[in-house]
């Protein structure tokens, strides 16, 4: 099965949260309501350095994905 790079998620326990799940390395979930990121794996020192420099890009990509999905829903 092919899984998309980003997936939208919601949960009634968090009614105002908008979750985007990143399914490739590095695995994470971001709450777009507050840009809080939960990493779903552990990292070595090299990976940690990459994460520090790329986190802003991941947040930007997740936000762009969400905006694109919402625009598609609104056009249907």
N, C-alpha and C positions, 0 to 999 in steps of 0.2 A: 504494500500500500504506500502510495506517495502522500506525504504530509506536507501541507504548506508551511512556509517559513514562519508566518505569523498567524495566530488564531485569536479571535475575540472571545472573551469569557465574561460572564456575569454571575452574580450570586445574590439571592434575596437577603442574605445576612448582611450584605454590604450594598444597600440600594443605590447609593450615589457613586459607587466605584465603577470604573471602566477598566477591565483587565485586558492586557494584550500578552499572549504567551508566545515566546520566541522558542522555536523547536529545534534550532540548530545550535552548534557551539557558539557561544556559551548559552546554555539553557537558562532562561529566566522568565519571570513574570513581572510585568510592570503595571502599576496602578496609575493610569493617566490622570486620575483625580488629583494626585499629589506627587507624581513622578517617583514614587517609592519603588525600588527594584528589589526583588527577592531572587537571588541566584540559586539555581537548583542543582548545583554541583560544586565540588571543591576545586580549588585552583592551586597550582604550584607557583613559585615566585615569578617565573617567566610569564605565565598566564595572567597573574595579578597585574603585572606592568602593562600588558596589552589591554586588560580591562579598564585600567585607569585612564588610558588614552582614548579608548573607544566607547566608553559608556555614554558620552554625549551623543555620539552617532547612533547608538542603539535606541536611545530615547527618541531622537529625531525620526528614525525609521519607523518606530512603533507608532508614533503620533501620525506620521504620514499615512501609514497603513490604515489606522483608524479613520482618518479623514476621508480616505479613498472609499473605504467600506460604507461609511455613512452616506457619502455622496451617491454611491450606487443604490443603496436602499431608498434614498429620497427620489431617485429617478424612476423607480419601478412603480 
